[in-house]
Amino acid sequence: IGFNKCGTTSLYEFFKHNGVSSIHHGGNGGKLATSMFANHKLGRKLISPEYKDISFFSDMECINEKVKEPLYVAQNLFRKLAKQYPNSYFILNIRDRDNWIKSRINHSNGIYLERIAKKTGLTKQEVVANWVKEWDVHISNVKKFFKKHPGRLVIFNIEKDNISKIINFFRDKCGLKLNASHYEHHGSTKVKRIQKWGQPSTQHLSTFQQLVEPIASSPALGDDL
């Protein structure tokens, strides 16, 4: 239930190659997210019957032209998922907040940022300012919620933590055996060449500085977890 550009593809590939039935984004411009929001509006259980055999869900968002505003399941519906599926467990995948912002700005050579700006009617700087706030609010909300539901959340920093943290969590909670050799870096933002996590391309570094430096930045809530 972390944001995209926080290792969602790597985690998806990890679980999938460990034999866990998994889905990432859902294809068709975010079908997974649109189906969950449709079920939410109709008062149904969030996970549609077509996904009944899926155990791992990641990157549940949609920003395509068919929706009026971006849909983010992780931020908006994680509480309902926890309530409707009491035997489920959650991963809050995080990283350094500024590195995350850089990666989102770089995503698809800047097209991701442009699409959200167009979708929301905001300037690029306003979108990035919202990302900073959304990050802090979501991290805080998840921590507060799962304090009341202990044992159901593992916080995984993709830049600092070893995959053994996730392996041990699911082994202890549900006896799931996961092989660390299947954890690799997938889905890195590409701008002329693949960048390592936290290393934005020179091409977009000035863009990041222009968009982020004017924002009154507060300490990132995910940094000290």
C-alpha positions as CSV (number, residue, x, y, z in Angstrom):
1,I,0.0,0.0,0.0
2,G,2.9,2.3,-0.7
3,F,3.0,4.7,-3.7
4,N,4.1,3.8,-7.2
5,K,7.9,4.3,-7.8
6,C,8.5,2.6,-4.5
7,G,9.5,-0.8,-5.8
8,T,6.0,-2.0,-6.6
9,T,7.2,-3.8,-9.7
10,S,10.1,-5.4,-7.9
11,L,7.8,-6.7,-5.2
12,Y,5.3,-7.9,-7.7
13,E,8.0,-9.9,-9.6
14,F,9.3,-11.2,-6.3
15,F,6.0,-12.7,-5.2
16,K,5.1,-13.9,-8.6
17,H,8.4,-15.8,-9.1
18,N,7.9,-17.3,-5.7
19,G,4.7,-18.9,-7.0
20,V,2.3,-16.5,-5.4
21,S,-0.6,-15.5,-7.6
22,S,-0.1,-11.8,-8.2
23,I,-1.4,-8.8,-10.1
24,H,0.3,-5.5,-10.8
25,H,-1.8,-2.5,-12.0
26,G,-4.2,-4.8,-13.8
27,G,-3.5,-3.6,-17.4
28,N,-6.0,-1.6,-19.5
29,G,-4.8,1.7,-18.0
30,G,-5.4,0.6,-14.4
31,K,-8.3,-1.8,-14.5
32,L,-7.6,-3.1,-11.0
33,A,-8.1,0.4,-9.4
34,T,-11.2,1.2,-11.5
35,S,-12.8,-2.1,-10.6
36,M,-12.1,-1.5,-6.8
37,F,-13.5,2.0,-6.9
38,A,-16.6,0.9,-8.8
39,N,-17.2,-1.8,-6.2
40,H,-16.7,0.7,-3.5
41,K,-19.4,3.0,-4.9
42,L,-21.8,0.1,-5.2
43,G,-21.2,-1.0,-1.6
44,R,-19.6,-4.3,-2.7
45,K,-16.4,-6.0,-1.6
46,L,-13.5,-4.3,-3.2
47,I,-11.9,-7.3,-4.9
48,S,-14.0,-8.4,-7.9
49,P,-14.7,-12.1,-8.5
50,E,-12.3,-12.1,-11.5
51,Y,-9.5,-11.5,-9.0
52,K,-10.6,-14.1,-6.4
53,D,-7.6,-16.3,-7.0
54,I,-5.1,-13.5,-6.7
55,S,-3.1,-13.2,-3.4
56,F,-0.7,-10.3,-4.0
57,F,-1.9,-6.9,-5.3
58,S,0.3,-4.0,-6.2
59,D,0.3,-0.6,-8.0
60,M,-3.5,-0.1,-7.6
61,E,-3.9,3.3,-9.3
62,C,-5.4,4.7,-12.5
63,I,-4.8,8.1,-14.2
64,N,-6.0,7.3,-17.7
65,E,-8.3,9.5,-19.8
66,K,-11.4,7.5,-18.8
67,V,-11.4,8.7,-15.2
68,K,-12.2,12.2,-14.1
69,E,-9.5,12.3,-11.4
70,P,-6.6,10.0,-10.4
71,L,-7.7,6.9,-8.5
72,Y,-5.4,5.6,-5.7
73,V,-6.6,2.5,-3.9
74,A,-3.7,2.3,-1.5
75,Q,-4.2,5.8,-0.2
76,N,-8.0,5.9,-0.2
77,L,-9.2,2.4,0.4
78,F,-6.6,0.6,2.5
79,R,-8.8,0.7,5.6
80,K,-11.7,-0.9,3.8
81,L,-9.4,-3.6,2.4
82,A,-8.2,-4.3,5.9
83,K,-11.8,-4.5,7.2
84,Q,-13.2,-6.6,4.4
85,Y,-10.3,-9.0,4.3
86,P,-9.4,-9.6,8.0
87,N,-6.9,-12.3,7.2
88,S,-4.9,-10.1,4.8
89,Y,-1.5,-8.6,5.4
90,F,-0.1,-5.3,4.1
91,I,3.3,-4.0,2.9
92,L,3.9,-0.3,3.2
93,N,6.8,0.1,0.7
94,I,8.6,3.4,1.2
95,R,11.9,5.2,0.3
96,D,13.5,8.6,0.8
97,R,10.7,11.0,0.0
98,D,12.8,13.3,-2.2
99,N,14.1,10.3,-4.2
100,W,10.5,9.3,-4.7
101,I,9.6,12.7,-6.0
102,K,12.5,12.7,-8.4
103,S,11.5,9.3,-9.7
104,R,7.9,10.4,-10.2
105,I,9.1,13.5,-12.1
106,N,11.3,11.3,-14.3
107,H,8.6,8.6,-14.8
108,S,8.1,8.0,-18.5
109,N,10.3,11.0,-19.4
110,G,8.0,13.3,-17.6
111,I,4.8,12.2,-19.2
112,Y,3.4,10.9,-15.9
113,L,3.7,14.3,-14.3
114,E,2.2,16.0,-17.4
115,R,-0.8,13.6,-17.4
116,I,-1.6,14.3,-13.7
117,A,-1.2,18.0,-14.2
118,K,-3.6,17.9,-17.1
119,K,-6.0,15.6,-15.3
120,T,-6.2,17.8,-12.2
121,G,-5.9,21.2,-13.8
122,L,-2.9,22.0,-11.7
123,T,0.6,23.3,-12.6
124,K,3.5,20.9,-12.4
125,Q,4.7,22.6,-9.3
126,E,1.3,22.3,-7.6
127,V,1.2,18.6,-8.5
128,V,4.6,18.1,-6.9
129,A,3.6,20.1,-3.8
130,N,0.5,17.8,-3.5
131,W,2.8,14.7,-3.8
132,V,4.8,15.9,-0.8
133,K,1.6,16.4,1.2
134,E,0.1,13.1,0.1
135,W,3.2,11.2,1.1
136,D,3.3,12.6,4.6
137,V,-0.5,12.2,5.1
138,H,-0.6,8.6,3.8
139,I,2.4,7.4,5.8
140,S,0.9,9.0,8.9
141,N,-2.5,7.5,8.3
142,V,-1.2,4.0,7.7
143,K,0.9,4.0,10.8
144,K,-2.0,5.3,13.0
145,F,-4.4,2.7,11.5
146,F,-2.2,-0.3,11.9
147,K,-1.2,0.6,15.5
148,K,-4.8,-0.5,16.2
149,H,-4.4,-3.6,14.1
150,P,-0.9,-4.9,15.1
151,G,0.8,-7.7,13.3
152,R,-0.8,-7.0,9.9
153,L,1.7,-4.5,8.5
154,V,5.3,-4.7,7.5
155,I,7.1,-1.4,6.6
156,F,9.7,-2.0,3.9
157,N,12.2,0.7,2.8
158,I,13.4,-0.3,-0.7
159,E,16.6,1.7,-0.3
160,K,17.6,0.4,3.2
161,D,15.9,-2.9,4.0
162,N,16.9,-6.4,3.1
163,I,14.2,-8.5,1.5
164,S,14.6,-10.8,4.4
165,K,12.4,-8.4,6.3
166,I,9.5,-9.3,4.1
167,I,10.5,-13.0,3.9
168,N,10.5,-13.3,7.7
169,F,7.3,-11.4,8.1
170,F,5.2,-13.7,5.9
171,R,6.9,-16.8,7.2
172,D,6.0,-15.9,10.7
173,K,2.5,-14.7,9.9
174,C,1.2,-17.3,7.5
175,G,4.0,-19.9,6.9
176,L,4.7,-18.6,3.4
177,K,8.2,-19.6,2.1
178,L,9.8,-17.0,-0.1
179,N,13.1,-17.3,-1.9
180,A,15.3,-14.2,-1.7
181,S,17.0,-14.9,-5.0
182,H,13.8,-13.8,-6.8
183,Y,14.1,-10.2,-5.5
184,E,15.6,-8.0,-8.2
185,H,15.2,-4.3,-9.2
186,H,12.5,-4.0,-11.8
187,G,10.6,-1.0,-13.2
188,S,13.3,1.7,-12.7
189,T,12.5,5.0,-14.3
190,K,14.3,5.2,-17.7
191,V,15.6,8.5,-18.9
192,K,18.1,7.7,-21.7
193,R,19.5,5.0,-19.4
194,I,18.3,3.0,-16.3
195,Q,18.9,5.0,-13.1
196,K,19.6,3.4,-9.8
197,W,17.1,4.2,-7.0
198,G,17.7,7.7,-5.7
199,Q,19.9,8.7,-8.7
200,P,17.9,11.0,-11.0
201,S,19.2,11.7,-14.4
202,T,21.0,15.0,-15.0
203,Q,18.4,15.9,-17.6
204,H,15.7,16.0,-15.0
205,L,17.6,17.2,-11.9
206,S,17.0,20.9,-12.8
207,T,13.3,20.1,-13.2
208,F,13.2,18.6,-9.8
209,Q,15.0,21.6,-8.3
210,Q,12.6,24.0,-10.0
211,L,9.5,22.1,-8.8
212,V,10.5,21.1,-5.3
213,E,12.9,23.8,-3.9
214,P,10.2,26.5,-3.7
215,I,8.0,24.2,-1.6
216,A,8.3,24.6,2.1
217,S,9.4,21.1,2.9
218,S,8.6,19.4,6.2
219,P,10.6,16.3,7.5
220,A,9.5,13.2,5.6
221,L,7.5,10.9,7.8
222,G,8.8,7.8,6.2
223,D,12.5,8.6,6.8
224,D,12.7,7.5,10.5
225,L,10.7,4.3,10.2
